[in-house]
Amino acid sequence: MFRERPISGPRLGEQNPAEREADKFAADFLMPKKLLLTRIRTSFDVEPPIVVRDAEAFWLDMDQPEDLLRASPNSHELAFALAKCPRDFHGNRILSLAEQFKVSVQAMAYRVQELRLI
């Protein structure tokens, strides 16, 4: 479906300062850094920031681990994979970080990337 861009108003990707501040507050409140670090340590048995090598890439995305190996450090692709990963780096089933914090995978990926945890 075709949709015209609005003639006036904020451009795509722009956000007013109040909205940006509200988003930052929500992320800090729902996904506190200290708790997120603890959950990564206990869920994945690794110290952040996570370095993605062969084994980590495989457990983060069993279908296409090579894509993650090519991704740049702290990329959104790596953060998204970590946010939704349903297993630890030993193959054990876990709740994904997004599920643990009851937030969307996208929100968790942005938080992981913002904190440079991968």
N, C-alpha and C positions, 0 to 999 in steps of 0.2 A: 504494500500500500504506500502511496506517495503522500508525503506531508510537507507542506511549506514551512520554512523556518519563520519564527516571529520576526517582525520588522523592528520592534523595539523590545527592551527588556534585557536581562543579563544574557550574555553569550553562553553557549554550552561549556560547562566546566567552571564557569565563574560562580562565586558564592559570596554573598555579602558577609562582612565581618561578624555580625551577630549570629548568623547561621553557622559559620565556621567554628565560632566559640561554643555554640550549643553542641555541635558534633564532637568537639574535643572533650567537653565535659561528659557527654554520654559515654564516649569510649573509655575515659578514665574511670568513670563510675561503674560501668558494666564489666569492664575487662581491666582491672587494676594491674599495673605492671608487676608488682611483687607477687600477686596470686598467679598471674599468667606464667611468670618464670617458674614458680613452684610446680604448677601443673605440667609444664613442659618437662621439667626434671623428672617428675614422678611418672608421667605417662610414657615418655620416650627413653628414660634412663640416659639422658645426655645433658650436657651443660650448654646452654645457649651462649652465643649464637651457634646454630646448627650448621655444620659444614656438610654439604650434600656430596657424597661420594657414591660409588656403585650401590652399596647396600642400602643406604638411606633413600636413594632415588628409586630403587626397586620397591621398597615398602611404601613410599609416598605415592607411587603410581606404577602398579604392576604391569599395566598395559603398555605404557610408553615411558619407561624410566630414562631412556636416552634423551628425550626432550628436556627433562629436568637437569640432566648433566650438562646440556648445552646452555641452559638459562644462566643469566648473570646472577651473581650473589645479590641477595636482598631483592630479587625481582618479584613482581606480583605473581608470576606463575608459580614460583617456589612457595611463596606465602600462602597462596590459595590451596596448593597441594597439602601443606602442613595443616591448614585450618580444617580441612575436611577429611584428613587421614583417619581411617577406622581401625588402624592397627599400629602397634609400636614397631620399633626397629628390629624386633626379634620375631615378628609375625603374630604376636598375641593380639586378640581382639580388644579394642578399647573404645570408649566414647570419643568422638572427635573433639577437638578443642571447641569448635563452634557449639556442639551439643553440650559439652560440659558447662559452658557459660550461657547457654540458651540464647545465642545470637545467630545471625545469619553467617553463612560461610564467608560471604563477601565482607561483612563487618569485621570478622575475625582476621581475615587475610589482610585487610588494611591495617589493623592493629599490630599484627605480627610484623608487617613491613615497616610501619612507623617506628616500632621499637627495635628494628634491625635484629630480629631474633633468628633469622635464617639467612 
